[in-house]
Amino acid sequence: MSAESGKIAAIVPVLRGKPLLVRHLPYFIGAAILVALAAKMQFDGYILNILMQATTFSIAVFGLSVVLGLCGQINLAQAAFFGFGAYAVGLGTADLHLSFWLCLVGGCLAALVAGAFLGMSTLRLGGHYLAMVTISFQQIVTLVMINAIWLTHGPDGVSHIGRPAPFQSSQSYLAFCVAMLAIVGYVVWHLPDTWLGRAMRAVRDNELAAGVNGIDVLRTKVYAFAICAALGGLAGGLFAGGFAYVSPDQFSFAESIVFLTMSLLGGVASPVGSVIGTGLLILIPEWLRFLKSVPGLYLAIYGLFVILIVRFMPDGIWGFVAAAFERWRAKTRAPPAVKALQLKPATVGGDVVLEVAGLSKYFGGLKAVDASTSRSSAAACMP
């Protein structure tokens, strides 16, 4: 190895380390600022509830960005996994008087196990069959929540749900939820760069090619489904602690459609899009609240707004913004300076460009050119 090569080899680790610091440190500084603002700024109860809902819903939508955006599998039962976490925290803290942290972890594990089981039993189907199975699972969970009164309190729901000791006030609990949102968003953002994320992307792009290259396709799908379910359970547990009340109507199939719409509107391939879509779909009804006095007008405008975004931004709002930014960067990036092309005759070689002898060509049983009976030559002179 030359001295110059040795210098390059010594510099490479430093160059690899610097981007990590440059990329990650600003993110955590920004997250810390948001957490501080959530803890210190004074919000009224109405704004606080909207922020709490947007924060917890965003974590659930992060799960869809993993299973749908990264792995390409449909999940129409995210509200069911959301309910697993919410009821685990609700029943655990209100009825059994257990620790909030223990109930939150238990809800995540229950959702993870349920998601893995559903994935192992159904992910071989794929496509619309998978969508139908997840819808059926969602409906079963909703019926159990309504009718298993001895377990879930039925339609009356669970009230007086506890919070962890350091975050008893709504303001401090919101700051805690924002911190959890930042941590989960960071993990989901960097998941595509891991071996599991690369395997998921390979399965999404071409299952056959992924399997040929040694990727266990079914196991990768199950991992994606389990991660999605676990994030749904985490979001549900945080939601239950934030609102101190849960009921079956909050975890119906309609809510699963809302989660999916949030993911598609913001951009299913990115956690940033998940946050944008969630915030937008929560804020639009509030912006149009003044129209609710006119029957039907509010829903018509709301639906039209969603249709226009899906129609003209097929990759979601974040995908549209990212593509526009890339186009702008391509225009502003100066092309490299190159020497002007000069056309002139070649100055090397002889007068004969090509000479062929003994050429044979067969098309099955048809002899197009037979070297035993013909000898051909081709020549071209330079200008």
Secondary structure as a PSIPRED ss2 file (coil, helix, strand):
# PSIPRED VFORMAT (PSIPRED V4.0)

   1 M C   1.000  0.000  0.000
   2 S C   1.000  0.000  0.000
   3 A H   0.000  1.000  0.000
   4 E H   0.000  1.000  0.000
   5 S H   0.000  1.000  0.000
   6 G H   0.000  1.000  0.000
   7 K H   0.000  1.000  0.000
   8 I H   0.000  1.000  0.000
   9 A H   0.000  1.000  0.000
  10 A H   0.000  1.000  0.000
  11 I H   0.000  1.000  0.000
  12 V H   0.000  1.000  0.000
  13 P H   0.000  1.000  0.000
  14 V H   0.000  1.000  0.000
  15 L H   0.000  1.000  0.000
  16 R H   0.000  1.000  0.000
  17 G H   0.000  1.000  0.000
  18 K H   0.000  1.000  0.000
  19 P H   0.000  1.000  0.000
  20 L H   0.000  1.000  0.000
  21 L H   0.000  1.000  0.000
  22 V H   0.000  1.000  0.000
  23 R H   0.000  1.000  0.000
  24 H H   0.000  1.000  0.000
  25 L H   0.000  1.000  0.000
  26 P H   0.000  1.000  0.000
  27 Y H   0.000  1.000  0.000
  28 F H   0.000  1.000  0.000
  29 I H   0.000  1.000  0.000
  30 G H   0.000  1.000  0.000
  31 A H   0.000  1.000  0.000
  32 A H   0.000  1.000  0.000
  33 I H   0.000  1.000  0.000
  34 L H   0.000  1.000  0.000
  35 V H   0.000  1.000  0.000
  36 A H   0.000  1.000  0.000
  37 L H   0.000  1.000  0.000
  38 A H   0.000  1.000  0.000
  39 A H   0.000  1.000  0.000
  40 K H   0.000  1.000  0.000
  41 M C   1.000  0.000  0.000
  42 Q C   1.000  0.000  0.000
  43 F C   1.000  0.000  0.000
  44 D C   1.000  0.000  0.000
  45 G H   0.000  1.000  0.000
  46 Y H   0.000  1.000  0.000
  47 I H   0.000  1.000  0.000
  48 L H   0.000  1.000  0.000
  49 N H   0.000  1.000  0.000
  50 I H   0.000  1.000  0.000
  51 L H   0.000  1.000  0.000
  52 M H   0.000  1.000  0.000
  53 Q H   0.000  1.000  0.000
  54 A H   0.000  1.000  0.000
  55 T H   0.000  1.000  0.000
  56 T H   0.000  1.000  0.000
  57 F H   0.000  1.000  0.000
  58 S H   0.000  1.000  0.000
  59 I H   0.000  1.000  0.000
  60 A H   0.000  1.000  0.000
  61 V H   0.000  1.000  0.000
  62 F H   0.000  1.000  0.000
  63 G H   0.000  1.000  0.000
  64 L H   0.000  1.000  0.000
  65 S H   0.000  1.000  0.000
  66 V H   0.000  1.000  0.000
  67 V H   0.000  1.000  0.000
  68 L H   0.000  1.000  0.000
  69 G H   0.000  1.000  0.000
  70 L H   0.000  1.000  0.000
  71 C C   1.000  0.000  0.000
  72 G C   1.000  0.000  0.000
  73 Q C   1.000  0.000  0.000
  74 I C   1.000  0.000  0.000
  75 N C   1.000  0.000  0.000
  76 L C   1.000  0.000  0.000
  77 A C   1.000  0.000  0.000
  78 Q H   0.000  1.000  0.000
  79 A H   0.000  1.000  0.000
  80 A H   0.000  1.000  0.000
  81 F H   0.000  1.000  0.000
  82 F H   0.000  1.000  0.000
  83 G H   0.000  1.000  0.000
  84 F H   0.000  1.000  0.000
  85 G H   0.000  1.000  0.000
  86 A H   0.000  1.000  0.000
  87 Y H   0.000  1.000  0.000
  88 A H   0.000  1.000  0.000
  89 V H   0.000  1.000  0.000
  90 G H   0.000  1.000  0.000
  91 L H   0.000  1.000  0.000
  92 G H   0.000  1.000  0.000
  93 T H   0.000  1.000  0.000
  94 A H   0.000  1.000  0.000
  95 D C   1.000  0.000  0.000
  96 L C   1.000  0.000  0.000
  97 H C   1.000  0.000  0.000
  98 L C   1.000  0.000  0.000
  99 S C   1.000  0.000  0.000
 100 F H   0.000  1.000  0.000
 101 W H   0.000  1.000  0.000
 102 L H   0.000  1.000  0.000
 103 C H   0.000  1.000  0.000
 104 L H   0.000  1.000  0.000
 105 V H   0.000  1.000  0.000
 106 G H   0.000  1.000  0.000
 107 G H   0.000  1.000  0.000
 108 C H   0.000  1.000  0.000
 109 L H   0.000  1.000  0.000
 110 A H   0.000  1.000  0.000
 111 A H   0.000  1.000  0.000
 112 L H   0.000  1.000  0.000
 113 V H   0.000  1.000  0.000
 114 A H   0.000  1.000  0.000
 115 G H   0.000  1.000  0.000
 116 A H   0.000  1.000  0.000
 117 F H   0.000  1.000  0.000
 118 L H   0.000  1.000  0.000
 119 G H   0.000  1.000  0.000
 120 M H   0.000  1.000  0.000
 121 S H   0.000  1.000  0.000
 122 T H   0.000  1.000  0.000
 123 L C   1.000  0.000  0.000
 124 R C   1.000  0.000  0.000
 125 L C   1.000  0.000  0.000
 126 G C   1.000  0.000  0.000
 127 G H   0.000  1.000  0.000
 128 H H   0.000  1.000  0.000
 129 Y H   0.000  1.000  0.000
 130 L H   0.000  1.000  0.000
 131 A H   0.000  1.000  0.000
 132 M H   0.000  1.000  0.000
 133 V H   0.000  1.000  0.000
 134 T H   0.000  1.000  0.000
 135 I H   0.000  1.000  0.000
 136 S H   0.000  1.000  0.000
 137 F H   0.000  1.000  0.000
 138 Q H   0.000  1.000  0.000
 139 Q H   0.000  1.000  0.000
 140 I H   0.000  1.000  0.000
 141 V H   0.000  1.000  0.000
 142 T H   0.000  1.000  0.000
 143 L H   0.000  1.000  0.000
 144 V H   0.000  1.000  0.000
 145 M H   0.000  1.000  0.000
 146 I H   0.000  1.000  0.000
 147 N H   0.000  1.000  0.000
 148 A C   1.000  0.000  0.000
 149 I H   0.000  1.000  0.000
 150 W H   0.000  1.000  0.000
 151 L H   0.000  1.000  0.000
 152 T H   0.000  1.000  0.000
 153 H C   1.000  0.000  0.000
 154 G H   0.000  1.000  0.000
 155 P H   0.000  1.000  0.000
 156 D H   0.000  1.000  0.000
 157 G C   1.000  0.000  0.000
 158 V E   0.000  0.000  1.000
 159 S E   0.000  0.000  1.000
 160 H C   1.000  0.000  0.000
 161 I C   1.000  0.000  0.000
 162 G C   1.000  0.000  0.000
 163 R C   1.000  0.000  0.000
 164 P C   1.000  0.000  0.000
 165 A H   0.000  1.000  0.000
 166 P H   0.000  1.000  0.000
 167 F H   0.000  1.000  0.000
 168 Q C   1.000  0.000  0.000
 169 S C   1.000  0.000  0.000
 170 S H   0.000  1.000  0.000
 171 Q H   0.000  1.000  0.000
 172 S H   0.000  1.000  0.000
 173 Y H   0.000  1.000  0.000
 174 L H   0.000  1.000  0.000
 175 A H   0.000  1.000  0.000
 176 F H   0.000  1.000  0.000
 177 C H   0.000  1.000  0.000
 178 V H   0.000  1.000  0.000
 179 A H   0.000  1.000  0.000
 180 M H   0.000  1.000  0.000
 181 L H   0.000  1.000  0.000
 182 A H   0.000  1.000  0.000
 183 I H   0.000  1.000  0.000
 184 V H   0.000  1.000  0.000
 185 G H   0.000  1.000  0.000
 186 Y H   0.000  1.000  0.000
 187 V H   0.000  1.000  0.000
 188 V H   0.000  1.000  0.000
 189 W H   0.000  1.000  0.000
 190 H H   0.000  1.000  0.000
 191 L H   0.000  1.000  0.000
 192 P H   0.000  1.000  0.000
 193 D H   0.000  1.000  0.000
 194 T C   1.000  0.000  0.000
 195 W H   0.000  1.000  0.000
 196 L H   0.000  1.000  0.000
 197 G H   0.000  1.000  0.000
 198 R H   0.000  1.000  0.000
 199 A H   0.000  1.000  0.000
 200 M H   0.000  1.000  0.000
 201 R H   0.000  1.000  0.000
 202 A H   0.000  1.000  0.000
 203 V H   0.000  1.000  0.000
 204 R H   0.000  1.000  0.000
 205 D H   0.000  1.000  0.000
 206 N C   1.000  0.000  0.000
 207 E H   0.000  1.000  0.000
 208 L H   0.000  1.000  0.000
 209 A H   0.000  1.000  0.000
 210 A H   0.000  1.000  0.000
 211 G H   0.000  1.000  0.000
 212 V H   0.000  1.000  0.000
 213 N C   1.000  0.000  0.000
 214 G C   1.000  0.000  0.000
 215 I C   1.000  0.000  0.000
 216 D C   1.000  0.000  0.000
 217 V H   0.000  1.000  0.000
 218 L H   0.000  1.000  0.000
 219 R H   0.000  1.000  0.000
 220 T H   0.000  1.000  0.000
 221 K H   0.000  1.000  0.000
 222 V H   0.000  1.000  0.000
 223 Y H   0.000  1.000  0.000
 224 A H   0.000  1.000  0.000
 225 F H   0.000  1.000  0.000
 226 A H   0.000  1.000  0.000
 227 I H   0.000  1.000  0.000
 228 C H   0.000  1.000  0.000
 229 A H   0.000  1.000  0.000
 230 A H   0.000  1.000  0.000
 231 L H   0.000  1.000  0.000
 232 G H   0.000  1.000  0.000
 233 G H   0.000  1.000  0.000
 234 L H   0.000  1.000  0.000
 235 A H   0.000  1.000  0.000
 236 G H   0.000  1.000  0.000
 237 G H   0.000  1.000  0.000
 238 L H   0.000  1.000  0.000
 239 F H   0.000  1.000  0.000
 240 A H   0.000  1.000  0.000
 241 G H   0.000  1.000  0.000
 242 G H   0.000  1.000  0.000
 243 F H   0.000  1.000  0.000
 244 A C   1.000  0.000  0.000
 245 Y E   0.000  0.000  1.000
 246 V E   0.000  0.000  1.000
 247 S C   1.000  0.000  0.000
 248 P H   0.000  1.000  0.000
 249 D H   0.000  1.000  0.000
 250 Q H   0.000  1.000  0.000
 251 F H   0.000  1.000  0.000
 252 S C   1.000  0.000  0.000
 253 F H   0.000  1.000  0.000
 254 A H   0.000  1.000  0.000
 255 E H   0.000  1.000  0.000
 256 S H   0.000  1.000  0.000
 257 I H   0.000  1.000  0.000
 258 V H   0.000  1.000  0.000
 259 F H   0.000  1.000  0.000
 260 L H   0.000  1.000  0.000
 261 T H   0.000  1.000  0.000
 262 M H   0.000  1.000  0.000
 263 S H   0.000  1.000  0.000
 264 L H   0.000  1.000  0.000
 265 L H   0.000  1.000  0.000
 266 G H   0.000  1.000  0.000
 267 G C   1.000  0.000  0.000
 268 V C   1.000  0.000  0.000
 269 A C   1.000  0.000  0.000
 270 S C   1.000  0.000  0.000
 271 P H   0.000  1.000  0.000
 272 V H   0.000  1.000  0.000
 273 G H   0.000  1.000  0.000
 274 S H   0.000  1.000  0.000
 275 V H   0.000  1.000  0.000
 276 I H   0.000  1.000  0.000
 277 G H   0.000  1.000  0.000
 278 T H   0.000  1.000  0.000
 279 G H   0.000  1.000  0.000
 280 L H   0.000  1.000  0.000
 281 L H   0.000  1.000  0.000
 282 I H   0.000  1.000  0.000
 283 L H   0.000  1.000  0.000
 284 I H   0.000  1.000  0.000
 285 P H   0.000  1.000  0.000
 286 E H   0.000  1.000  0.000
 287 W H   0.000  1.000  0.000
 288 L C   1.000  0.000  0.000
 289 R H   0.000  1.000  0.000
 290 F H   0.000  1.000  0.000
 291 L H   0.000  1.000  0.000
 292 K C   1.000  0.000  0.000
 293 S C   1.000  0.000  0.000
 294 V C   1.000  0.000  0.000
 295 P C   1.000  0.000  0.000
 296 G C   1.000  0.000  0.000
 297 L H   0.000  1.000  0.000
 298 Y H   0.000  1.000  0.000
 299 L H   0.000  1.000  0.000
 300 A H   0.000  1.000  0.000
 301 I H   0.000  1.000  0.000
 302 Y H   0.000  1.000  0.000
 303 G H   0.000  1.000  0.000
 304 L H   0.000  1.000  0.000
 305 F H   0.000  1.000  0.000
 306 V H   0.000  1.000  0.000
 307 I H   0.000  1.000  0.000
 308 L H   0.000  1.000  0.000
 309 I H   0.000  1.000  0.000
 310 V H   0.000  1.000  0.000
 311 R H   0.000  1.000  0.000
 312 F H   0.000  1.000  0.000
 313 M C   1.000  0.000  0.000
 314 P C   1.000  0.000  0.000
 315 D C   1.000  0.000  0.000
 316 G H   0.000  1.000  0.000
 317 I H   0.000  1.000  0.000
 318 W H   0.000  1.000  0.000
 319 G H   0.000  1.000  0.000
 320 F H   0.000  1.000  0.000
 321 V H   0.000  1.000  0.000
 322 A H   0.000  1.000  0.000
 323 A H   0.000  1.000  0.000
 324 A H   0.000  1.000  0.000
 325 F H   0.000  1.000  0.000
 326 E H   0.000  1.000  0.000
 327 R H   0.000  1.000  0.000
 328 W H   0.000  1.000  0.000
 329 R H   0.000  1.000  0.000
 330 A H   0.000  1.000  0.000
 331 K H   0.000  1.000  0.000
 332 T H   0.000  1.000  0.000
 333 R C   1.000  0.000  0.000
 334 A C   1.000  0.000  0.000
 335 P C   1.000  0.000  0.000
 336 P C   1.000  0.000  0.000
 337 A C   1.000  0.000  0.000
 338 V C   1.000  0.000  0.000
 339 K C   1.000  0.000  0.000
 340 A C   1.000  0.000  0.000
 341 L C   1.000  0.000  0.000
 342 Q C   1.000  0.000  0.000
 343 L C   1.000  0.000  0.000
 344 K C   1.000  0.000  0.000
 345 P C   1.000  0.000  0.000
 346 A C   1.000  0.000  0.000
 347 T C   1.000  0.000  0.000
 348 V C   1.000  0.000  0.000
 349 G C   1.000  0.000  0.000
 350 G C   1.000  0.000  0.000
 351 D C   1.000  0.000  0.000
 352 V C   1.000  0.000  0.000
 353 V C   1.000  0.000  0.000
 354 L C   1.000  0.000  0.000
 355 E C   1.000  0.000  0.000
 356 V C   1.000  0.000  0.000
 357 A C   1.000  0.000  0.000
 358 G C   1.000  0.000  0.000
 359 L C   1.000  0.000  0.000
 360 S C   1.000  0.000  0.000
 361 K E   0.000  0.000  1.000
 362 Y E   0.000  0.000  1.000
 363 F E   0.000  0.000  1.000
 364 G C   1.000  0.000  0.000
 365 G C   1.000  0.000  0.000
 366 L E   0.000  0.000  1.000
 367 K E   0.000  0.000  1.000
 368 A E   0.000  0.000  1.000
 369 V E   0.000  0.000  1.000
 370 D C   1.000  0.000  0.000
 371 A C   1.000  0.000  0.000
 372 S C   1.000  0.000  0.000
 373 T C   1.000  0.000  0.000
 374 S C   1.000  0.000  0.000
 375 R C   1.000  0.000  0.000
 376 S C   1.000  0.000  0.000
 377 S C   1.000  0.000  0.000
 378 A C   1.000  0.000  0.000
 379 A C   1.000  0.000  0.000
 380 A C   1.000  0.000  0.000
 381 C C   1.000  0.000  0.000
 382 M C   1.000  0.000  0.000
 383 P C   1.000  0.000  0.000
